[in-house]
Amino acid sequence: MLGAIDLNNKGKPGSAGFECFKICYNNGINLKSIGDTLILAPQFICEKKHIDEIMDKLKKSISIYFKQ
């Protein structure tokens, strides 16, 4: 499973991805940022509860990023 989220840039190219990555990391989710895109690759062995936890933390983090 692999996912990507492309963010609107509010500054220099690549800054949106890195800033949102830092917020995600502080909220307990580790993603890879490539430019203004966040790459999500959960572990190979996971259950629905793990995906739900990842999505909750991701929603929270992206909301925080756009409120800044």
SVG drawing of the C-alpha trace seen along z (x, -y; Angstrom):
<svg xmlns="http://www.w3.org/2000/svg" viewBox="-10 -32 22 41">
<polyline fill="none" stroke="black" stroke-width="0.4" points="0.0,0.0 1.3,-3.4 -0.3,-6.8 0.7,-10.4 -0.7,-13.8 0.1,-16.8 0.0,-20.1 -0.6,-23.6 2.5,-25.6 2.3,-28.7 5.9,-29.8 9.0,-28.6 8.8,-25.3 9.2,-22.3 8.5,-24.2 4.9,-22.9 6.0,-19.3 8.8,-19.9 6.7,-22.0 3.8,-19.5 6.3,-16.6 7.6,-18.3 4.0,-18.7 3.2,-15.0 6.4,-13.8 5.5,-15.8 2.1,-14.1 3.5,-10.6 3.4,-9.8 6.6,-9.6 6.2,-10.3 8.6,-11.0 8.4,-14.5 9.3,-14.9 9.0,-18.6 5.4,-19.5 4.2,-15.9 3.9,-13.6 4.5,-9.9 2.7,-7.5 3.8,-3.8 2.5,-1.9 4.1,1.3 3.5,4.4 1.7,6.2 -1.0,3.9 -4.6,4.1 -7.5,1.7 -6.9,0.1 -3.4,-0.8 -4.6,-2.5 -7.3,-4.3 -4.7,-5.6 -2.4,-6.8 -5.4,-8.6 -6.5,-10.3 -3.0,-11.6 -2.6,-12.6 -5.9,-14.6 -4.9,-16.3 -1.5,-17.2 -2.7,-18.6 -5.4,-20.6 -2.7,-22.1 -0.5,-22.9 -3.3,-24.8 -4.4,-26.7 -0.9,-28.2"/>
</svg>
